[in-house]
Amino acid sequence: MTDNIFPMTAIAPIVSAILDLPAPASAVGKPIDVIVKGLKGVKRVAIIAPDALGLFAVNKWRAEMPYLQSLLTQNGVVLRSVLPSITPVNFACMVTGTDRDGHGIHSRLHDFACQTLFDVVRESGGKSAGIGIDDYTGSALLGRFADICGNVGDGSDDDIADKIIEVASDSAPEFLIAQLGRVDDVFHEHGPSSPEVVPMLRATDARLKRIVASLNLLGYGVIILADHGQHDVLDALPGQHKGNHGSDSDEDCLVPCTWARR
């Protein structure tokens, strides 16, 4: 699966190509043909991003995530995050097709310095949605610039799944992007190699299955990928993160990407 590694900057052009829209003006990435062909013809696209679920963790815990593994076996590529490999920078990359120098996002509180997918969809007469936990990138950045902000407060990833399905059912935005932020929280707390992350991974797998089934029935093509990965912090002191990211290492930067449609 690592024979061909594509840049994170491909995501915005992929979504644009599927929806027959122009890519954001500052996009430097190119569409990945196999994804575009696999989802061509759908009228709506959803990006579901389990925060920090990188290739390192997915490979290590493949037996704990049978649904995700089944999707990756059918359709899978590997992407490399832009630097630094942190959440707001890479979610911004997903919706602009460019890196931090191009989109200007250093934190979830910043404003975009360039055109986004939200703008492109809006200019075509469509709607978009950004969904996540309060004060996380999904709501504080993506929801702020989308037409619909799905803020679940201090909720769980199950709450996010519920909100995704609610927004898609009630409003049918042409483009939807959601951050499953608690995955990153658990990895930070325990480290991605710790057996203590297994319950979260099993729950995430079941959650992805529920989300994809619901969105496919509503006519969405679904793309699943993470914003970045994580590495274990072997010398973490009590109270410190046991998992972290931000570097250019493969553990932090390589993420699997899969897609599904009805």
Secondary structure, DSSP 8 states (H G I E B T S, - for coil): --SSEEEGGGHHHHHHHHTT----TT------HHHHHHHTT-SEEEEEEETT--HHHHHHTGGG-HHHHHHHHHS-EEEE--SS--HHHHHHHHHHSS-HHHH--SSTTS--SS--HHHHHHHTT--EEEEESTTSHIIIIIIHHSSEEEE-SS--HHHHHHHHHHHHHHH--SEEEEEETHHHHHHHHH-TTSGGGHHHHHHHHHHHHHHHHHHHHTTEEEEEE-S---EE-TT--TTS-SEE--SSSHHHHEEEEEEE--
